[in-house]
Amino acid sequence: MDYTPTQSGFRQRKLQPNMRQRNSSADGLEGSQLFEDTSGAAHGLQTGNQQAGPQAAGFTGQSILSDPMSNLAMAYGSSLASQGREMVDKNLDRFIPISKMKYYFAVDTVYVGKKLGLLVFPYMHENWEVRYQQDTPVAPRFDVNAPDLYIPAMGFITYVLVAGLALGTQNRFSPELLGVQASSAFVWLIMEVLAVLLSLYLVTANTDLTTIDLLAFSGYKYVGMIIGVVAGLLFGRPAYYLSLLWCCAAIFVFMIRTLRLKLLSDAAAEGRLVRGTRNQLRMYLTMSIAAAQPIFMYWLTYHLIR
Amino acid sequence: MAFTLYSLIQTAILCINAIAVLHEERFLSKFGFGVEQGVGGFGDDPGVKAQVLSLIRSVRTVMRVPLILVNSASIVLLLLFG
């Protein structure tokens, strides 16, 4: 009605986005808001900005003067939104270190392929050290030995889905069971990581293994579990046992070779016999962490193959 | 074995309660974990026993007040909701 050519083109351009934004904020108003129902303008202002409300009520008839008020409202609203977002980001970063997590998801297809191959056949790989670049480990994209969180996360989700599939073939499926499987596997994972952390503390191993690293290592066993369950579904129980045995041995060797470099002292890691209770304890710790993986692999999958 | 996250929380509360109620004089000293053998050397290798001891002591110190709060909250909740 009033947004006619009497106004300059500049004003008109500025007014259009205002109207659009007011449309999105004032939900209760119906009708074609693009034709500036100015009572709608005052309504939008009141819902958007309390302090400009009483002033805008006086200007209901004048769309030109309601401009600065709506601009003020827009600016105030957007600054509130960005403040809120900053606060959320800052607090979230305290609990879940998002910047550190990005390192673990910096993978590409080649890395994933090589890592999966390593998890299933670690016997030919020779150099297990993670390359460093000025004191920080290189991203997984560039070094196949670096731990990542992509494979464990995908493996976990795939495991839950495959478990649902396996239960379905036995007519034991119901949607709640998916949630039960997921939460119990997750709980076992957390307990395993906590147990490893506790034993690392007790043995006073000075490593640079972070909690997320341990989470990544504990998550690698899902790959073997999936292979075992799928083989069992396709070819029956003997295939399940065979493939599970193969994957258990592979994960055992993988974990020992990876943890050896991180937990043991340099001399012991190279294979020379080093005496001393400390190294012995660390060796036992490495062995038990590696041995716990096949146990969990069997424990979490045997009820799926009947 | 149907574990839920809730059972994990329950387990955690029970375990921390268990560590917090170990009394030094009456119980731990019988096992040689007593007060007088505390921190010992600042050597390179504290050993497992000293680590366990410091773990128990630190759990007792740090978690005393939060445990009181969490326990009272769970008592109230269990009374109300069974």
Interface residues (C-beta under 8 A of the other chain):
Chain A: V180 S183 S184 F186 V187 W188 I190 M191 Y201 L202 V203 T204 R278 L281
Chain B: M1 A2 F3 T4 L5 S7 L8 D45 P46 V48 Q51 V52 L55
